Amino acid sequence: MSAETVTISSLGAKGDGVAHGENGPIFVPFALPGETVSIARVKSEGTIMSFATTSPDRIAPVCKHFGPDGVGGTCGGCSLQHLAKPAYNAFKRQILIAALKSKDIEAPVADMVEAHAHQRRRIVFTVRRREKDLVIGINQAETHHVVPIEECPIASNGIISRLDAMKIIAKAAGSDAFRMTVTETLTGLDISLDGLRGGLGDRERRAVSDAVIRLRDIARVSANGEIVIEPHKPMLDFGGARVSLPPGGFTQATLEAEEKMAEIAIAHIGKAKRVADLFAGIGTFGLRIARKAQVHAVEGDEKAIKALDHGARNTQGLKTFSVERRDLFRRPLMTSEFKHFDAVVFDPPRAGAEAQCAELARSQVKKIVAISCNPLTLARDLSILIAGGYRIDQVTPIDQFLWSPHVEAVVTLSKG
């Protein structure tokens, strides 16, 4: 370890301050561009000891668990609470622009669609049993230390107000260490316990069930993907279509971001009569689109496609809606299959949709909406589509993970 003074020149991809040292970049968490700081340095990482100058963009964090002086440790859930909103939005927008530039893509990038406090309806907590108590919290970045959470300004009030109920359920589960994913649904909290070694025994299942019966507003508890107790099906609404979330199922982290993504997609496809919804999940976008167009939804996950099919069949007012279970990574829709569609919407996992875009690029589909949580794989996929003759109409960055470096994007493309 060595002590030195550095000046921060930029923010890195993870939101750390970056200074240029003699042997390469030095990453300093919680430092901002323009600041001069004294650091304790280990290899390429620095820990702030004191400030010589501070940035005008520095603001006070809103959470007591944030930063190096956080209560209980440095919560790894947020990395940018200390950065003023204009600079924060510009930083996240620039991440997307830089990713596009890495593939020589120049396109109009809109202003950031902002996230706000208490919008997150899905949070992943870590549970650890200690010698004298049980902790529910969030890991400190790049460590196994769990910061016990007493408040969380990103989580919805419906989640954070039920911390005591979550702790009761976690204690009943009996395991020493596991993940607890909590999703706020229309019918109560959906709690998924994952990473339980050996699952739950009969005694623990009874204890969890008894706890849920005593508590209020718990829709379901599942363990390692299997339902333990389900007083109510956890329901989500997609434009008036209600779908039951499968155990451990994926949904967008905030309703506000989801609705904005859907709004952009629906506006772009316009009067398209037949739409392919690829990597459809449980119908986040396809069910909304089906109010105006026929939709063929394709998804590889069995539980997700069953939930989507059930939701579509039990919703009135939809155009013709069909579903297909298909692994689009191994067996993408072929170019010839796209001749039946006027528009395509795709929202893949972080790995992107490289193989699918190679087929789609050769098609004559007029309108495409690409939705992504990974700017780098998005840029790769867009470069494939551009090489196939598509042009980008608009890129919209969307902040769904407040005070983190993660940024979502919706890109609209056209051909012809």
C-alpha positions in Angstrom: 0.0 0.0 0.0 1.2 3.5 -0.9 -0.1 7.0 -0.2 -0.3 9.6 -2.9 -2.4 12.5 -4.2 -4.2 12.2 -7.5 -6.6 14.3 -9.6 -9.6 12.5 -11.0 -10.1 13.0 -14.7 -13.2 10.9 -15.5 -15.6 8.3 -14.3 -15.1 4.7 -15.2 -17.6 2.2 -16.4 -18.5 1.2 -12.8 -18.9 4.8 -11.7 -15.5 4.9 -9.9 -13.3 8.0 -10.3 -10.4 7.5 -12.6 -6.9 9.1 -12.2 -4.0 8.6 -14.5 -0.9 7.2 -12.8 2.6 6.5 -14.1 1.7 2.8 -14.5 -1.9 3.2 -15.8 -5.3 4.2 -14.5 -6.1 4.3 -10.8 -9.7 3.6 -9.9 -11.0 5.5 -6.9 -14.6 4.7 -5.7 -16.7 7.7 -4.7 -14.4 10.3 -6.3 -15.6 12.7 -9.0 -14.0 14.3 -12.0 -12.0 17.5 -11.1 -11.4 16.4 -7.5 -7.9 16.2 -6.0 -7.8 13.5 -3.4 -5.2 11.8 -1.2 -5.6 8.0 -1.5 -4.2 4.8 0.0 -3.3 2.9 -3.1 -3.1 -0.9 -3.7 -2.1 -1.7 -7.2 -4.7 0.1 -9.5 -7.3 0.8 -6.7 -7.3 3.8 -4.4 -9.2 4.5 -1.2 -10.0 8.1 -0.4 -8.2 9.4 2.7 -8.9 13.1 2.3 -10.0 15.8 -0.2 -7.8 18.7 -1.4 -10.6 19.9 -3.8 -14.1 18.7 -4.4 -16.3 18.8 -7.5 -19.2 21.3 -7.8 -21.2 18.2 -8.9 -20.7 16.6 -5.5 -23.9 16.3 -3.5 -24.8 14.7 -0.2 -26.0 11.1 -0.5 -29.6 10.3 0.5 -29.0 6.9 2.1 -27.1 6.3 5.4 -25.7 3.0 3.9 -24.0 4.7 1.0 -20.3 5.3 0.6 -17.2 4.6 2.6 -18.9 5.9 5.8 -22.1 3.9 5.3 -23.8 2.5 8.4 -23.0 -1.2 8.6 -20.5 -1.0 5.7 -20.6 0.3 2.1 -23.8 -0.9 0.5 -23.0 -2.2 -3.1 -26.5 -1.3 -4.4 -25.6 2.2 -5.4 -22.4 3.8 -6.5 -23.4 7.3 -7.7 -25.6 9.0 -5.0 -23.0 11.6 -4.6 -23.2 12.9 -8.2 -25.6 15.7 -9.1 -28.5 14.8 -11.4 -27.4 16.7 -14.6 -23.9 15.2 -14.4 -25.3 11.8 -13.5 -27.6 11.7 -16.5 -24.9 12.9 -18.8 -22.5 10.1 -17.5 -25.1 7.3 -18.1 -26.0 8.7 -21.5 -22.4 8.8 -22.5 -21.9 5.1 -21.6 -24.4 4.3 -24.3 -22.9 6.8 -26.8 -19.4 5.3 -26.2 -20.7 1.8 -26.8 -22.2 2.8 -30.1 -19.0 4.6 -31.1 -17.0 1.4 -30.4 -18.9 -0.1 -33.4 -18.6 3.1 -35.5 -22.3 3.8 -35.0 -23.5 7.4 -35.1 -27.1 7.9 -34.2 -29.4 10.4 -32.5 -29.4 9.7 -28.8 -32.2 11.2 -26.8 -32.0 12.7 -23.3 -32.0 10.2 -20.5 -35.4 9.0 -19.3 -34.9 9.5 -15.6 -35.4 7.2 -12.7 -36.6 8.4 -9.3 -36.5 7.3 -5.7 -38.6 4.4 -4.5 -39.5 3.1 -8.0 -37.8 -0.3 -7.9 -40.3 -3.1 -7.5 -37.8 -5.9 -7.6 -34.8 -6.1 -5.2 -32.3 -9.0 -4.6 -31.2 -9.2 -1.0 -28.6 -11.4 0.6 -29.4 -13.3 3.8 -26.7 -14.4 6.2 -27.1 -16.0 9.6 -24.6 -14.8 12.0 -23.7 -16.1 15.5 -26.3 -14.0 17.3 -28.7 -12.8 14.6 -29.8 -13.0 11.0 -29.0 -10.2 8.5 -30.9 -9.2 5.4 -29.0 -6.7 3.3 -27.0 -6.1 0.2 -23.4 -7.1 -0.4 -20.6 -4.6 -0.1 -19.1 -4.3 -3.6 -16.7 -7.1 -4.5 -16.9 -8.7 -1.0 -18.9 -11.2 0.9 -19.7 -8.7 3.6 -23.5 -8.1 3.9 -24.6 -4.6 4.8 -27.7 -4.8 7.0 -30.3 -2.6 5.3 -32.5 -0.4 7.5 -33.5 2.0 4.6 -33.3 1.9 0.9 -34.2 4.9 -1.3 -34.3 3.0 -4.5 -36.8 0.3 -3.3 -40.5 0.8 -3.5 -42.2 1.7 -0.2 -44.2 -1.6 -0.6 -40.9 -3.5 -0.3 -38.9 -1.5 2.2 -41.8 -1.2 4.6 -41.9 -5.0 4.8 -38.3 -5.7 5.9 -39.5 -7.1 9.3 -41.8 -9.6 7.4 -38.9 -10.6 5.2 -36.7 -11.3 8.2 -39.4 -13.5 9.8 -39.7 -15.5 6.6 -35.9 -15.7 6.3 -35.5 -17.0 9.8 -38.2 -19.6 9.2 -36.2 -20.9 6.2 -33.5 -22.0 8.5 -30.6 -21.8 6.1 -27.3 -20.0 6.9 -26.9 -18.1 3.5 -29.1 -17.5 0.5 -30.6 -14.9 -1.8 -34.0 -13.4 -1.4 -35.5 -11.8 -4.4 -38.6 -9.6 -3.6 -41.0 -8.4 -6.3 -43.9 -6.1 -5.5 -46.9 -7.3 -7.5 -50.6 -6.2 -7.6 -51.5 -8.9 -5.1 -48.6 -8.6 -2.7 -45.0 -9.4 -2.4 -43.5 -12.4 -4.3 -40.6 -13.7 -2.4 -38.1 -16.1 -4.0 -35.5 -17.8 -1.9 -32.6 -19.1 -4.0 -29.3 -20.8 -3.3 -30.7 -22.8 -0.4 -28.4 -25.8 0.1 -30.6 -28.9 -0.1 -33.8 -26.8 -0.4 -36.2 -26.6 2.5 -36.9 -29.6 4.7 -40.5 -30.4 5.9 -40.0 -28.5 9.1 -38.8 -25.4 7.4 -41.5 -25.5 4.8 -44.1 -25.6 7.6 -42.4 -22.8 9.4 -42.3 -20.6 6.3 -46.0 -21.4 5.5 -47.0 -20.6 9.1 -45.1 -17.3 9.0 -46.8 -16.3 5.7 -50.2 -17.1 7.0 -49.6 -14.8 10.0 -48.3 -12.0 7.8 -50.1 -9.7 5.4 -49.5 -8.8 1.8 -47.4 -11.8 1.0 -48.6 -13.3 -2.3 -46.1 -16.2 -2.5 -42.9 -17.7 -1.2 -40.9 -20.1 -3.4 -37.7 -21.9 -2.6 -35.2 -22.8 -5.3 -37.9 -22.3 -7.9 -40.6 -24.4 -6.2 -43.7 -22.9 -4.6 -43.8 -23.2 -0.8 -47.0 -21.3 -0.2 -49.1 -19.1 -2.5 -52.0 -17.3 -0.7 -52.5 -15.3 -3.9 -51.1 -15.6 -7.4 -48.6 -12.7 -7.8 -50.1 -10.7 -10.7 -48.6 -8.1 -13.0 -50.5 -5.9 -15.4 -49.3 -5.3 -19.0 -51.6 -2.8 -20.6 -54.7 -4.4 -19.1 -53.6 -8.0 -19.5 -52.9 -9.7 -16.2 -50.1 -12.3 -15.9 -49.1 -14.4 -13.0 -45.3 -14.1 -12.4 -43.7 -17.5 -12.4 -41.5 -18.4 -9.4 -38.2 -16.6 -9.9 -39.6 -15.0 -13.1 -38.1 -11.9 -14.7 -39.9 -8.6 -14.9 -38.6 -5.1 -15.5 -37.3 -3.5 -12.4 -39.5 -0.4 -12.5 -43.0 0.0 -13.9 -42.2 3.5 -15.1 -39.3 2.4 -17.3 -41.4 -0.5 -18.6 -44.2 1.7 -19.6 -41.8 4.1 -21.4 -40.2 1.3 -23.3 -43.6 0.0 -24.3 -44.7 3.5 -25.4 -41.7 3.9 -27.7 -42.2 0.4 -29.1 -45.9 0.9 -29.9 -45.3 4.3 -31.4 -42.6 3.0 -33.7 -44.4 -0.1 -35.1 -47.3 2.2 -35.9 -49.9 0.5 -38.1 -48.1 -2.9 -38.4 -50.6 -5.7 -38.6 -48.3 -8.6 -37.6 -45.6 -8.3 -35.0 -43.0 -10.8 -33.8 -42.1 -10.4 -30.1 -38.8 -12.2 -29.5 -37.4 -13.0 -26.1 -40.9 -12.2 -25.1 -40.7 -13.2 -21.4 -44.1 -13.1 -19.8 -45.5 -10.6 -22.3 -44.2 -7.3 -21.1 -44.4 -5.8 -24.5 -46.3 -8.3 -26.6 -49.5 -8.1 -24.6 -49.5 -4.4 -24.9 -48.9 -4.5 -28.6 -51.7 -7.1 -29.1 -54.2 -4.4 -28.5 -53.4 -3.0 -31.9 -51.7 -5.9 -33.9 -51.5 -9.6 -34.2 -48.6 -10.9 -32.1 -46.4 -14.0 -32.3 -44.5 -14.3 -29.0 -41.3 -16.4 -28.9 -39.6 -17.3 -25.6 -37.3 -20.1 -24.5 -38.3 -20.3 -20.8 -41.0 -22.9 -20.3 -42.6 -21.2 -17.2 -42.5 -17.8 -18.8 -44.2 -18.9 -22.0 -46.9 -20.8 -20.1 -47.6 -17.7 -17.9 -47.8 -15.6 -21.1 -50.1 -18.0 -22.9 -52.4 -18.2 -19.9 -52.5 -14.4 -19.6 -53.2 -13.9 -23.3 -56.0 -16.5 -23.3 -57.7 -14.8 -20.4 -57.6 -11.3 -21.6 -60.4 -9.8 -23.7 -59.8 -7.3 -26.5 -56.5 -8.7 -27.9 -55.8 -9.3 -31.6 -54.7 -12.8 -32.5 -52.0 -13.9 -30.1 -49.8 -17.0 -30.6 -46.9 -18.3 -28.6 -43.9 -20.5 -29.3 -41.4 -22.0 -27.0 -38.0 -21.7 -28.7 -34.4 -21.2 -27.7 -33.5 -18.2 -29.9 -29.8 -18.5 -29.0 -29.6 -22.0 -30.5 -32.5 -21.8 -33.0 -33.2 -18.2 -34.0 -36.1 -17.4 -36.3 -34.8 -17.8 -39.8 -34.9 -15.0 -42.4 -37.7 -16.8 -44.3 -39.9 -16.8 -41.2 -39.9 -13.1 -41.0 -41.8 -12.7 -44.3 -45.0 -13.0 -42.3 -44.2 -10.0 -40.1 -44.4 -6.2 -40.5 -42.5 -5.4 -37.3 -40.2 -7.1 -34.8 -39.6 -6.3 -31.1 -36.7 -8.0 -29.3 -35.6 -7.8 -25.7 -32.8 -10.3 -25.0 -30.8 -11.0 -21.9 -27.4 -9.2 -21.4 -25.8 -11.6 -23.9 -27.8 -9.9 -26.7 -29.2 -11.4 -29.8 -26.3 -11.8 -32.2 -27.5 -15.0 -34.0 -31.0 -13.7 -34.2 -29.9 -10.3 -35.6 -27.9 -12.1 -38.3 -31.1 -13.6 -39.6 -33.2 -10.5 -39.0 -30.7 -8.4 -40.9 -31.4 -10.3 -44.1 -35.2 -9.9 -43.8 -37.5 -7.3 -45.3 -39.2 -6.4 -42.0 -39.9 -2.7 -42.1 -39.8 -1.8 -38.4 -37.6 -3.1 -35.6 -37.5 -2.2 -31.9 -34.4 -3.3 -30.0 -34.5 -3.2 -26.2 -31.4 -3.9 -24.3 -29.8 -3.8 -20.8 -26.3 -4.1 -22.1 -24.9 -1.2 -24.3 -22.0 -3.3 -25.6 -24.0 -6.2 -26.9 -26.6 -3.8 -28.1 -24.0 -2.0 -30.2 -22.8 -5.3 -31.7 -26.3 -6.3 -32.6 -27.1 -2.9 -34.1 -24.0 -3.1 -36.3 -25.3 -6.4 -37.7 -28.7 -4.8 -38.5 -27.1 -1.7 -40.0 -24.9 -3.9 -42.3 -28.1 -5.6 -43.4 -29.6 -2.3 -44.6 -31.4 -1.0 -41.5 -31.1 2.6 -40.3 -31.4 3.8 -36.8 -34.2 6.3 -36.2 -33.8 6.9 -32.5 -31.8 5.8 -29.5 -33.4 6.4 -26.1 -31.4 5.7 -22.9 -33.6 4.7 -19.9 -32.5 4.8 -16.3 -34.0 1.8 -14.5 -31.3 1.2 -11.9 -31.0 4.5 -10.1 -27.6 5.6 -8.8 -25.8 2.8 -10.6 -23.9 2.8 -13.9 -26.4 0.4 -15.5 -28.3 1.9 -18.4 -31.1 0.5 -20.6 -31.9 1.5 -24.1 -34.6 1.3 -26.7 -33.5 1.7 -30.3 -35.9 2.0 -33.2 -34.9 1.0 -36.7 -36.4 1.0 -40.2 -35.8 -0.5 -43.6 -37.1 0.7 -46.9 
